[in-house]
Amino acid sequence: MNELLSKSISLLAATSTAQREWLKESGSFPSTDEIALLFDDCYNGLSVDSDIGLSSSIFNKLKKINTLLDAASFPNESDTWSEKSLDYQPWTEIRMLAISILEEGIGGNESK
């Protein structure tokens, strides 16, 4: 779980160019939903008390990413799932949160 979560956060923190390349390699380009689905697979079932050692700060940032991705799922926000949206909100906010998580350290390297 820790390795998959780290991979997901690294992908969310990547530049939009790198994310587009990943989407092309995964075969889901131009839709960005595969990035969100990878995160969702990791996020579901996590808690601040999880066995991978999440600090409350990191857990709260993960929760915020999840909230942003959930909000993007509303029908009137369908452009969020287009690769063009990777340079705009909410993806830029998600990217900043993911970068912050990586800087803080994930998977037990952070201080509690």
DONU-326566 format. One record per residue: z, x, y of N, C-alpha, C in turn; residue in one letter; residue number from 1. Coordinates in pm, 1 decimal, decimal comma, always signed. Layout:
N
rec n.c3 Z&n.c1 X&n.c2 Y&ca.c3 Z&ca.c1 X&ca.c2 Y&c.c3 Z&c.c1 X&c.c2 Y&r a&k NUM
...
END
This chain:
112
rec n.c3 +0,0&n.c1 +83,1&n.c2 -120,8&ca.c3 +0,0&ca.c1 +0,0&ca.c2 +0,0&c.c3 +0,0&c.c1 +86,3&c.c2 +125,3&r m&k 1
rec n.c3 +80,0&n.c1 +189,9&n.c2 +127,8&ca.c3 +89,6&ca.c1 +276,6&ca.c2 +243,7&c.c3 -44,9&c.c1 +340,7&c.c2 +277,3&r n&k 2
rec n.c3 -117,0&n.c1 +388,5&n.c2 +176,7&ca.c3 -246,0&ca.c1 +452,4&ca.c2 +199,0&c.c3 -348,1&c.c1 +352,6&c.c2 +254,2&r e&k 3
rec n.c3 -350,7&n.c1 +233,1&n.c2 +200,4&ca.c3 -443,2&ca.c1 +131,1&ca.c2 +246,7&c.c3 -409,4&c.c1 +87,3&c.c2 +388,7&r l&k 4
rec n.c3 -281,1&n.c1 +74,2&n.c2 +418,4&ca.c3 -239,2&ca.c1 +38,2&ca.c2 +553,6&c.c3 -278,9&c.c1 +148,2&c.c2 +652,0&r l&k 5
rec n.c3 -257,8&n.c1 +271,9&n.c2 +616,0&ca.c3 -297,3&ca.c1 +383,6&ca.c2 +702,6&c.c3 -447,9&c.c1 +383,7&c.c2 +726,7&r s&k 6
rec n.c3 -524,8&n.c1 +357,3&n.c2 +622,2&ca.c3 -671,1&ca.c1 +350,6&ca.c2 +635,1&c.c3 -710,2&c.c1 +238,2&c.c2 +730,2&r k&k 7
rec n.c3 -647,5&n.c1 +123,1&n.c2 +714,7&ca.c3 -677,9&ca.c1 +9,1&ca.c2 +799,8&c.c3 -645,2&c.c1 +38,1&c.c2 +945,9&r s&k 8
rec n.c3 -527,7&n.c1 +95,5&n.c2 +970,3&ca.c3 -487,5&ca.c1 +126,3&ca.c2 +1108,0&c.c3 -578,4&c.c1 +233,2&c.c2 +1167,1&r i&k 9
rec n.c3 -616,6&n.c1 +331,7&n.c2 +1088,2&ca.c3 -708,9&ca.c1 +434,7&ca.c2 +1136,8&c.c3 -842,9&c.c1 +373,7&c.c2 +1174,7&r s&k 10
rec n.c3 -889,1&n.c1 +278,6&n.c2 +1096,0&ca.c3 -1015,7&ca.c1 +210,6&ca.c2 +1127,3&c.c3 -1001,7&c.c1 +128,0&c.c2 +1254,4&r l&k 11
rec n.c3 -891,3&n.c1 +57,6&n.c2 +1269,2&ca.c3 -868,9&ca.c1 -20,6&ca.c2 +1391,0&c.c3 -857,4&c.c1 +69,1&c.c2 +1513,9&r l&k 12
rec n.c3 -808,2&n.c1 +190,4&n.c2 +1496,6&ca.c3 -791,7&ca.c1 +284,4&ca.c2 +1607,8&c.c3 -919,5&c.c1 +360,3&c.c2 +1640,6&r a&k 13
rec n.c3 -1016,9&n.c1 +355,7&n.c2 +1551,7&ca.c3 -1141,4&ca.c1 +432,3&ca.c2 +1569,7&c.c3 -1221,5&c.c1 +380,3&c.c2 +1687,8&r a&k 14
rec n.c3 -1310,4&n.c1 +463,6&n.c2 +1736,1&ca.c3 -1399,6&ca.c1 +421,0&ca.c2 +1843,7&c.c3 -1489,2&c.c1 +309,2&c.c2 +1794,1&r t&k 15
rec n.c3 -1544,1&n.c1 +234,6&n.c2 +1887,1&ca.c3 -1635,0&ca.c1 +126,5&ca.c2 +1847,4&c.c3 -1756,9&c.c1 +182,4&c.c2 +1774,6&r s&k 16
rec n.c3 -1800,3&n.c1 +300,6&n.c2 +1811,3&ca.c3 -1913,6&ca.c1 +363,9&ca.c2 +1742,7&c.c3 -1878,4&c.c1 +393,2&c.c2 +1597,2&r t&k 17
rec n.c3 -1760,2&n.c1 +448,9&n.c2 +1575,1&ca.c3 -1715,5&ca.c1 +478,1&ca.c2 +1438,4&c.c3 -1695,6&c.c1 +349,2&c.c2 +1359,2&r a&k 18
rec n.c3 -1646,0&n.c1 +246,2&n.c2 +1424,5&ca.c3 -1629,5&ca.c1 +118,0&ca.c2 +1356,1&c.c3 -1764,4&c.c1 +59,3&c.c2 +1315,9&r q&k 19
rec n.c3 -1863,7&n.c1 +71,0&n.c2 +1403,4&ca.c3 -1998,1&ca.c1 +22,8&ca.c2 +1369,1&c.c3 -2054,1&c.c1 +99,0&c.c2 +1248,8&r r&k 20
rec n.c3 -2032,7&n.c1 +227,8&n.c2 +1245,7&ca.c3 -2079,8&ca.c1 +307,6&ca.c2 +1131,7&c.c3 -2011,5&c.c1 +263,4&c.c2 +1002,9&r e&k 21
rec n.c3 -1881,2&n.c1 +238,7&n.c2 +1010,0&ca.c3 -1808,4&ca.c1 +192,2&ca.c2 +892,2&c.c3 -1863,2&c.c1 +57,9&c.c2 +845,4&r w&k 22
rec n.c3 -1889,8&n.c1 -31,2&n.c2 +941,2&ca.c3 -1944,8&ca.c1 -162,4&ca.c2 +906,6&c.c3 -2081,3&c.c1 -149,3&c.c2 +839,3&r l&k 23
rec n.c3 -2162,5&n.c1 -57,1&n.c2 +887,2&ca.c3 -2293,8&ca.c1 -34,7&ca.c2 +825,4&c.c3 -2277,2&c.c1 +18,3&c.c2 +683,5&r k&k 24
rec n.c3 -2185,9&n.c1 +112,4&n.c2 +665,4&ca.c3 -2161,6&ca.c1 +169,2&ca.c2 +532,7&c.c3 -2103,9&c.c1 +64,9&c.c2 +436,5&r e&k 25
rec n.c3 -2023,0&n.c1 -27,1&n.c2 +489,1&ca.c3 -1962,3&ca.c1 -129,5&ca.c2 +403,7&c.c3 -2058,3&c.c1 -244,4&c.c2 +374,1&r s&k 26
rec n.c3 -2168,5&n.c1 -249,1&n.c2 +447,5&ca.c3 -2267,9&ca.c1 -353,6&ca.c2 +425,7&c.c3 -2239,8&c.c1 -482,7&c.c2 +499,6&r g&k 27
rec n.c3 -2143,2&n.c1 -484,3&n.c2 +589,3&ca.c3 -2110,8&ca.c1 -608,5&ca.c2 +660,0&c.c3 -2161,0&c.c1 -611,5&c.c2 +804,7&r s&k 28
rec n.c3 -2225,3&n.c1 -505,9&n.c2 +848,9&ca.c3 -2280,3&ca.c1 -501,8&ca.c2 +984,8&c.c3 -2380,9&c.c1 -614,8&c.c2 +1000,7&r f&k 29
rec n.c3 -2382,8&n.c1 -690,4&n.c2 +1108,7&ca.c3 -2313,8&ca.c1 -670,7&ca.c2 +1236,4&c.c3 -2182,2&c.c1 -746,8&c.c2 +1250,7&r p&k 30
rec n.c3 -2132,2&n.c1 -806,6&n.c2 +1145,4&ca.c3 -2007,5&ca.c1 -882,5&ca.c2 +1152,9&c.c3 -1887,4&c.c1 -788,7&c.c2 +1144,9&r s&k 31
rec n.c3 -1789,3&n.c1 -814,3&n.c2 +1228,9&ca.c3 -1668,6&ca.c1 -730,0&ca.c2 +1231,3&c.c3 -1557,3&c.c1 -783,4&c.c2 +1142,5&r t&k 32
rec n.c3 -1582,1&n.c1 -892,5&n.c2 +1072,4&ca.c3 -1474,0&ca.c1 -954,4&ca.c2 +997,1&c.c3 -1420,8&c.c1 -866,7&c.c2 +884,3&r d&k 33
rec n.c3 -1499,6&n.c1 -773,9&n.c2 +831,5&ca.c3 -1449,5&ca.c1 -684,9&ca.c2 +725,1&c.c3 -1335,8&c.c1 -596,4&c.c2 +775,3&r e&k 34
rec n.c3 -1342,4&n.c1 -556,0&n.c2 +901,5&ca.c3 -1233,8&ca.c1 -476,3&ca.c2 +959,2&c.c3 -1105,4&c.c1 -559,1&c.c2 +961,4&r i&k 35
rec n.c3 -1117,8&n.c1 -683,7&n.c2 +1005,0&ca.c3 -1002,1&ca.c1 -772,9&ca.c2 +1010,2&c.c3 -950,3&c.c1 -804,1&c.c2 +870,6&r a&k 36
rec n.c3 -1040,1&n.c1 -823,8&n.c2 +774,5&ca.c3 -998,4&ca.c1 -855,4&ca.c2 +637,8&c.c3 -924,5&c.c1 -738,9&c.c2 +572,8&r l&k 37
rec n.c3 -967,7&n.c1 -616,2&n.c2 +600,3&ca.c3 -897,6&ca.c1 -498,9&ca.c2 +546,8&c.c3 -754,5&c.c1 -495,5&c.c2 +599,9&r l&k 38
rec n.c3 -739,9&n.c1 -519,5&n.c2 +730,3&ca.c3 -606,0&ca.c1 -523,3&ca.c2 +788,2&c.c3 -523,9&c.c1 -636,3&c.c2 +725,9&r f&k 39
rec n.c3 -585,7&n.c1 -753,2&n.c2 +714,9&ca.c3 -515,2&ca.c1 -869,8&ca.c2 +660,3&c.c3 -464,6&c.c1 -843,4&c.c2 +518,8&r d&k 40
rec n.c3 -544,6&n.c1 -775,7&n.c2 +437,8&ca.c3 -502,0&ca.c1 -741,5&ca.c2 +301,1&c.c3 -375,5&c.c1 -657,0&c.c2 +301,3&r d&k 41
rec n.c3 -363,3&n.c1 -570,6&n.c2 +400,0&ca.c3 -246,4&ca.c1 -481,7&ca.c2 +409,2&c.c3 -126,8&c.c1 -550,8&c.c2 +474,1&r c&k 42
rec n.c3 -154,5&n.c1 -629,9&n.c2 +575,5&ca.c3 -47,8&ca.c1 -689,3&ca.c2 +656,3&c.c3 +29,9&c.c1 -797,0&c.c2 +582,0&r y&k 43
rec n.c3 -39,6&n.c1 -880,0&n.c2 +507,9&ca.c3 +27,9&ca.c1 -990,1&ca.c2 +438,8&c.c3 +136,1&c.c1 -936,3&c.c2 +346,0&r n&k 44
rec n.c3 +253,2&n.c1 -987,5&n.c2 +361,8&ca.c3 +364,8&ca.c1 -947,4&ca.c2 +276,8&c.c3 +447,5&c.c1 -832,6&c.c2 +330,6&r g&k 45
rec n.c3 +403,1&n.c1 -768,8&n.c2 +438,7&ca.c3 +483,9&ca.c1 -661,3&ca.c2 +497,3&c.c3 +601,5&c.c1 -719,8&c.c2 +573,1&r l&k 46
rec n.c3 +707,0&n.c1 -643,0&n.c2 +581,8&ca.c3 +820,4&ca.c1 -679,1&ca.c2 +665,4&c.c3 +881,8&c.c1 -551,1&c.c2 +718,9&r s&k 47
rec n.c3 +966,9&n.c1 -564,9&n.c2 +814,8&ca.c3 +1033,8&ca.c1 -447,9&ca.c2 +871,0&c.c3 +1117,8&c.c1 -378,0&c.c2 +764,4&r v&k 48
rec n.c3 +1157,4&n.c1 -450,8&n.c2 +661,3&ca.c3 +1236,1&ca.c1 -393,5&ca.c2 +552,4&c.c3 +1150,5&c.c1 -351,1&c.c2 +433,7&r d&k 49
rec n.c3 +1018,8&n.c1 -340,4&n.c2 +453,3&ca.c3 +930,6&ca.c1 -307,6&ca.c2 +341,2&c.c3 +963,9&c.c1 -170,0&c.c2 +284,9&r s&k 50
rec n.c3 +919,0&n.c1 -147,8&n.c2 +163,8&ca.c3 +949,0&ca.c1 -21,6&ca.c2 +95,8&c.c3 +866,3&c.c1 +96,2&c.c2 +147,4&r d&k 51
rec n.c3 +777,7&n.c1 +72,9&n.c2 +245,3&ca.c3 +700,0&ca.c1 +185,3&ca.c2 +298,8&c.c3 +760,6&c.c1 +238,6&c.c2 +428,2&r i&k 52
rec n.c3 +875,8&n.c1 +189,0&n.c2 +465,9&ca.c3 +949,9&ca.c1 +246,8&ca.c2 +577,1&c.c3 +894,9&c.c1 +217,6&c.c2 +714,5&r g&k 53
rec n.c3 +862,4&n.c1 +93,9&n.c2 +742,5&ca.c3 +813,5&ca.c1 +58,6&ca.c2 +875,8&c.c3 +928,7&c.c1 +45,5&c.c2 +973,7&r l&k 54
rec n.c3 +915,2&n.c1 +109,6&n.c2 +1088,1&ca.c3 +1014,3&ca.c1 +89,6&ca.c2 +1193,6&c.c3 +990,5&c.c1 -47,4&c.c2 +1255,2&r s&k 55
rec n.c3 +1088,3&n.c1 -99,5&n.c2 +1324,3&ca.c3 +1070,1&ca.c1 -229,6&ca.c2 +1388,8&c.c3 +962,7&c.c1 -221,8&c.c2 +1497,0&r s&k 56
rec n.c3 +949,7&n.c1 -108,4&n.c2 +1562,8&ca.c3 +846,4&ca.c1 -90,9&ca.c2 +1664,5&c.c3 +706,6&c.c1 -101,3&c.c2 +1603,4&r s&k 57
rec n.c3 +684,4&n.c1 -32,3&n.c2 +1492,9&ca.c3 +554,2&ca.c1 -37,6&ca.c2 +1426,9&c.c3 +529,4&c.c1 -177,8&c.c2 +1371,9&r i&k 58
rec n.c3 +629,9&n.c1 -237,7&n.c2 +1310,7&ca.c3 +612,6&ca.c1 -372,2&ca.c2 +1256,9&c.c3 +573,1&c.c1 -469,2&c.c2 +1367,4&r f&k 59
rec n.c3 +636,8&n.c1 -458,6&n.c2 +1485,2&ca.c3 +603,1&ca.c1 -547,0&ca.c2 +1597,3&c.c3 +460,0&c.c1 -525,5&c.c2 +1645,4&r n&k 60
rec n.c3 +413,6&n.c1 -401,8&n.c2 +1643,7&ca.c3 +274,1&ca.c1 -374,1&ca.c2 +1682,1&c.c3 +176,4&c.c1 -430,3&c.c2 +1578,6&r k&k 61
rec n.c3 +211,1&n.c1 -418,2&n.c2 +1452,0&ca.c3 +128,4&ca.c1 -477,4&ca.c2 +1346,3&c.c3 +122,9&c.c1 -628,7&c.c2 +1362,2&r l&k 62
rec n.c3 +236,6&n.c1 -687,2&n.c2 +1395,1&ca.c3 +243,9&ca.c1 -831,5&ca.c2 +1416,1&c.c3 +154,6&c.c1 -872,9&c.c2 +1533,1&r k&k 63
rec n.c3 +153,9&n.c1 -794,3&n.c2 +1638,9&ca.c3 +70,0&ca.c1 -823,7&ca.c2 +1755,8&c.c3 -78,5&c.c1 -813,2&c.c2 +1718,1&r k&k 64
rec n.c3 -115,2&n.c1 -711,7&n.c2 +1641,0&ca.c3 -253,9&ca.c1 -699,7&ca.c2 +1594,6&c.c3 -291,7&c.c1 -823,4&c.c2 +1514,6&r i&k 65
rec n.c3 -204,8&n.c1 -864,8&n.c2 +1424,1&ca.c3 -231,0&ca.c1 -983,0&ca.c2 +1343,2&c.c3 -249,7&c.c1 -1106,4&c.c2 +1430,5&r n&k 66
rec n.c3 -165,5&n.c1 -1120,6&n.c2 +1531,2&ca.c3 -175,5&ca.c1 -1234,4&ca.c2 +1623,0&c.c3 -309,2&c.c1 -1232,9&c.c2 +1696,9&r t&k 67
rec n.c3 -350,5&n.c1 -1116,9&n.c2 +1744,1&ca.c3 -478,2&ca.c1 -1105,7&ca.c2 +1814,6&c.c3 -595,4&c.c1 -1139,3&c.c2 +1723,2&r l&k 68
rec n.c3 -590,3&n.c1 -1092,8&n.c2 +1600,0&ca.c3 -697,4&ca.c1 -1122,8&ca.c2 +1505,3&c.c3 -697,9&c.c1 -1270,9&c.c2 +1468,2&r l&k 69
rec n.c3 -580,4&n.c1 -1329,4&n.c2 +1451,8&ca.c3 -572,5&ca.c1 -1472,8&ca.c2 +1422,8&c.c3 -628,3&c.c1 -1554,9&c.c2 +1538,3&r d&k 70
rec n.c3 -594,1&n.c1 -1517,1&n.c2 +1660,4&ca.c3 -642,8&ca.c1 -1589,5&ca.c2 +1777,5&c.c3 -794,2&c.c1 -1580,3&c.c2 +1789,0&r a&k 71
rec n.c3 -849,7&n.c1 -1469,4&n.c2 +1744,0&ca.c3 -994,3&ca.c1 -1449,9&ca.c2 +1750,9&c.c3 -1068,4&c.c1 -1536,2&c.c2 +1650,0&r a&k 72
rec n.c3 -995,3&n.c1 -1595,4&n.c2 +1558,5&ca.c3 -1056,9&ca.c1 -1675,5&ca.c2 +1453,0&c.c3 -1088,9&c.c1 -1818,3&c.c2 +1495,1&r s&k 73
rec n.c3 -1053,5&n.c1 -1856,1&n.c2 +1615,7&ca.c3 -1085,4&ca.c1 -1990,5&ca.c2 +1661,4&c.c3 -1234,8&c.c1 -2002,9&c.c2 +1687,4&r f&k 74
rec n.c3 -1291,9&n.c1 -2118,4&n.c2 +1661,0&ca.c3 -1437,5&ca.c1 -2138,2&ca.c2 +1673,8&c.c3 -1495,5&c.c1 -2100,3&c.c2 +1809,9&r p&k 75
rec n.c3 -1423,1&n.c1 -2125,1&n.c2 +1917,9&ca.c3 -1476,9&ca.c1 -2093,5&ca.c2 +2049,8&c.c3 -1478,0&c.c1 -1943,7&c.c2 +2078,2&r n&k 76
rec n.c3 -1424,0&n.c1 -1863,9&n.c2 +1987,9&ca.c3 -1421,2&ca.c1 -1719,4&ca.c2 +2004,6&c.c3 -1507,8&c.c1 -1650,2&c.c2 +1899,5&r e&k 77
rec n.c3 -1611,3&n.c1 -1716,3&n.c2 +1853,2&ca.c3 -1693,2&ca.c1 -1662,6&ca.c2 +1743,6&c.c3 -1759,4&c.c1 -1529,6&c.c2 +1780,8&r s&k 78
rec n.c3 -1780,6&n.c1 -1503,7&n.c2 +1909,2&ca.c3 -1839,7&ca.c1 -1376,2&ca.c2 +1949,8&c.c3 -1751,0&c.c1 -1257,9&c.c2 +1914,9&r d&k 79
rec n.c3 -1622,6&n.c1 -1283,1&n.c2 +1892,2&ca.c3 -1529,8&ca.c1 -1176,4&ca.c2 +1855,8&c.c3 -1571,3&c.c1 -1110,2&c.c2 +1725,4&r t&k 80
rec n.c3 -1640,0&n.c1 -1182,3&n.c2 +1639,8&ca.c3 -1678,2&ca.c1 -1129,9&ca.c2 +1509,1&c.c3 -1816,0&c.c1 -1065,0&c.c2 +1509,8&r w&k 81
rec n.c3 -1873,3&n.c1 -1044,1&n.c2 +1625,8&ca.c3 -2000,2&ca.c1 -973,5&ca.c2 +1640,2&c.c3 -1971,6&c.c1 -828,3&c.c2 +1676,1&r s&k 82
rec n.c3 -2051,7&n.c1 -737,1&n.c2 +1625,0&ca.c3 -2028,9&ca.c1 -594,7&ca.c2 +1653,3&c.c3 -2032,9&c.c1 -564,3&c.c2 +1801,8&r e&k 83
rec n.c3 -2100,8&n.c1 -644,9&n.c2 +1879,7&ca.c3 -2106,4&ca.c1 -622,2&ca.c2 +2024,5&c.c3 -1968,4&c.c1 -635,5&c.c2 +2088,3&r k&k 84
rec n.c3 -1883,2&n.c1 -715,1&n.c2 +2025,8&ca.c3 -1750,0&ca.c1 -739,7&ca.c2 +2081,9&c.c3 -1654,9&c.c1 -621,3&c.c2 +2066,7&r s&k 85
rec n.c3 -1691,8&n.c1 -522,4&n.c2 +1986,3&ca.c3 -1602,2&ca.c1 -408,7&ca.c2 +1961,6&c.c3 -1567,1&c.c1 -330,8&c.c2 +2088,6&r l&k 86
rec n.c3 -1647,1&n.c1 -347,6&n.c2 +2192,6&ca.c3 -1620,8&ca.c1 -278,0&ca.c2 +2318,4&c.c3 -1540,5&c.c1 -361,7&c.c2 +2417,7&r d&k 87
rec n.c3 -1501,1&n.c1 -482,9&n.c2 +2377,6&ca.c3 -1434,8&ca.c1 -575,7&ca.c2 +2468,4&c.c3 -1306,8&c.c1 -630,1&c.c2 +2405,8&r y&k 88
rec n.c3 -1235,4&n.c1 -715,2&n.c2 +2483,6&ca.c3 -1114,6&ca.c1 -780,7&ca.c2 +2433,6&c.c3 -1152,3&c.c1 -876,0&c.c2 +2322,2&r q&k 89
rec n.c3 -1072,1&n.c1 -899,2&n.c2 +2221,7&ca.c3 -942,3&ca.c1 -838,6&ca.c2 +2198,1&c.c3 -948,6&c.c1 -704,2&c.c2 +2127,2&r p&k 90
rec n.c3 -1069,6&n.c1 -658,9&n.c2 +2090,3&ca.c3 -1080,3&ca.c1 -534,7&ca.c2 +2012,4&c.c3 -1025,1&c.c1 -413,5&c.c2 +2086,0&r w&k 91
rec n.c3 -1041,7&n.c1 -405,8&n.c2 +2217,1&ca.c3 -987,1&ca.c1 -289,5&ca.c2 +2287,8&c.c3 -834,5&c.c1 -290,8&c.c2 +2284,4&r t&k 92
rec n.c3 -774,8&n.c1 -408,4&n.c2 +2294,4&ca.c3 -628,6&ca.c1 -416,0&ca.c2 +2285,1&c.c3 -581,0&c.c1 -382,5&c.c2 +2143,3&r e&k 93
rec n.c3 -651,8&n.c1 -431,4&n.c2 +2043,8&ca.c3 -619,3&ca.c1 -398,9&ca.c2 +1904,5&c.c3 -629,8&c.c1 -248,0&c.c2 +1882,9&r i&k 94
rec n.c3 -735,0&n.c1 -186,8&n.c2 +1936,4&ca.c3 -755,1&ca.c1 -42,7&ca.c2 +1921,9&c.c3 -639,2&c.c1 +34,8&c.c2 +1983,8&r r&k 95
rec n.c3 -594,1&n.c1 -6,8&n.c2 +2102,3&ca.c3 -483,6&ca.c1 +62,0&ca.c2 +2169,2&c.c3 -353,5&c.c1 +48,1&c.c2 +2089,1&r m&k 96
rec n.c3 -329,6&n.c1 -68,8&n.c2 +2034,1&ca.c3 -210,6&ca.c1 -87,9&ca.c2 +1950,2&c.c3 -216,8&c.c1 +0,8&c.c2 +1826,1&r l&k 97
rec n.c3 -333,9&n.c1 +7,3&n.c2 +1763,4&ca.c3 -349,6&ca.c1 +89,7&ca.c2 +1643,0&c.c3 -331,0&c.c1 +237,7&c.c2 +1675,5&r a&k 98
rec n.c3 -384,2&n.c1 +281,7&n.c2 +1787,0&ca.c3 -366,0&ca.c1 +421,0&ca.c2 +1829,3&c.c3 -217,4&c.c1 +449,1&c.c2 +1850,3&r i&k 99
rec n.c3 -148,1&n.c1 +355,2&n.c2 +1911,9&ca.c3 -5,1&ca.c1 +370,4&ca.c2 +1934,9&c.c3 +72,2&c.c1 +380,7&c.c2 +1803,7&r s&k 100
rec n.c3 +31,1&n.c1 +301,6&n.c2 +1703,9&ca.c3 +95,3&ca.c1 +308,0&ca.c2 +1572,4&c.c3 +73,6&c.c1 +445,2&c.c2 +1510,1&r i&k 101
rec n.c3 -48,7&n.c1 +496,4&n.c2 +1517,9&ca.c3 -77,5&ca.c1 +628,5&ca.c2 +1460,7&c.c3 +2,0&c.c1 +737,6&c.c2 +1532,1&r l&k 102
rec n.c3 +15,6&n.c1 +725,4&n.c2 +1663,8&ca.c3 +92,7&ca.c1 +824,0&ca.c2 +1739,9&c.c3 +240,5&c.c1 +819,7&c.c2 +1702,4&r e&k 103
rec n.c3 +290,9&n.c1 +700,3&n.c2 +1676,1&ca.c3 +431,5&ca.c1 +684,8&ca.c2 +1639,4&c.c3 +456,2&c.c1 +733,7&c.c2 +1497,0&r e&k 104
rec n.c3 +357,0&n.c1 +719,3&n.c2 +1413,2&ca.c3 +368,0&ca.c1 +761,2&ca.c2 +1273,1&c.c3 +387,7&c.c1 +642,3&c.c2 +1183,3&r g&k 105
rec n.c3 +315,4&n.c1 +639,2&n.c2 +1074,4&ca.c3 +322,2&ca.c1 +524,0&ca.c2 +983,9&c.c3 +356,8&c.c1 +571,9&c.c2 +843,9&r i&k 106
rec n.c3 +427,0&n.c1 +488,4&n.c2 +771,8&ca.c3 +454,5&ca.c1 +518,2&ca.c2 +631,6&c.c3 +575,0&c.c1 +606,0&c.c2 +607,0&r g&k 107
rec n.c3 +677,0&n.c1 +588,8&n.c2 +689,5&ca.c3 +801,6&ca.c1 +661,6&ca.c2 +663,9&c.c3 +815,7&c.c1 +789,0&c.c2 +743,8&r g&k 108
rec n.c3 +713,6&n.c1 +826,4&n.c2 +821,0&ca.c3 +723,9&ca.c1 +947,1&ca.c2 +902,5&c.c3 +791,2&c.c1 +922,3&c.c2 +1035,3&r n&k 109
rec n.c3 +804,1&n.c1 +795,2&n.c2 +1072,4&ca.c3 +864,1&ca.c1 +762,6&ca.c2 +1200,1&c.c3 +1015,6&c.c1 +758,1&c.c2 +1186,9&r e&k 110
rec n.c3 +1083,3&n.c1 +774,5&n.c2 +1297,2&ca.c3 +1228,4&ca.c1 +765,2&ca.c2 +1293,4&c.c3 +1266,3&c.c1 +619,1&c.c2 +1310,5&r s&k 111
rec n.c3 +1373,4&n.c1 +581,6&n.c2 +1244,1&ca.c3 +1418,4&ca.c1 +442,6&ca.c2 +1250,7&c.c3 +1531,0&c.c1 +429,6&c.c2 +1349,2&r k&k 112
END
